[in-house]
Amino acid sequence: MAPGHERCIYCGDGQGTDIDHFEPKSLAPLRTFDWLNHLLACSYCNSNQKRNKFPRAEEDGSPLLLDPTLQDPLNHLRLVLPLCTYKSLTAQGAACIEVFGLNTRGVLVEGRRTAYGTAKQSVELWRIATDRGQHGKAAEVVRIAWNRPLADVLASMFHQSGHPAADLLFDGEEETLGLLRDQGLRAAFLSRA
């Protein structure tokens, strides 16, 4: 759910300082030492948001929280770029929005707004450096863009630029949309994702 350098796998904003037991120890004591049950999270998501919450589907008991190491969050969550809030596409997406407060924690929404502006600047800087033949500088722009907090915004921008309604999603952002669709830029940025 959260690309970036040592970022929380759930919110993408905080530094991943805690090891979260995806399936809580209280519910699955046999998974306490299972490496696949350990995820890097920020202390806020781990201790304040998730704690021992682990919602399950009523029909079959399957987990409703996404395990981002096994599932692509883009199949369950869509970032509404102009609002910088998430829309659920599935019951799992809805559970993540609720449990982690992805839309109710103002600091996350504001952080995504800033990340959206920064991501647009990054793709523009990449284009300028590439046009000038400064390939090392262009590569550095890509590296920095993916290692910033809330890099999920950048991933969503690329994902949504290919959507049939992208012109509406990026209303007023034709230049950014054009850059996101540029094959050279896509190759440079997505090879680092």
Buried (B, 14 or more C-beta within 10 A) or exposed (E): BBBBEEBBBBBBBBBBEBEBBBBBEEEBEEBEEEEEBBBBBBBBBBEEBBEEBBBEEEEEEEBBBBBBEEBEBBEBBBBBBEEBBBEBBBBBBBBBBBBBBBBEBEEBBEBBBBBBEBBBEBBBBBBEBBEEEBEEBBBBBBEEBBBBBBBBBBBBBBBBBEEEEBEEBBEEBEEBBBBBEBEEBBEBBEEEE
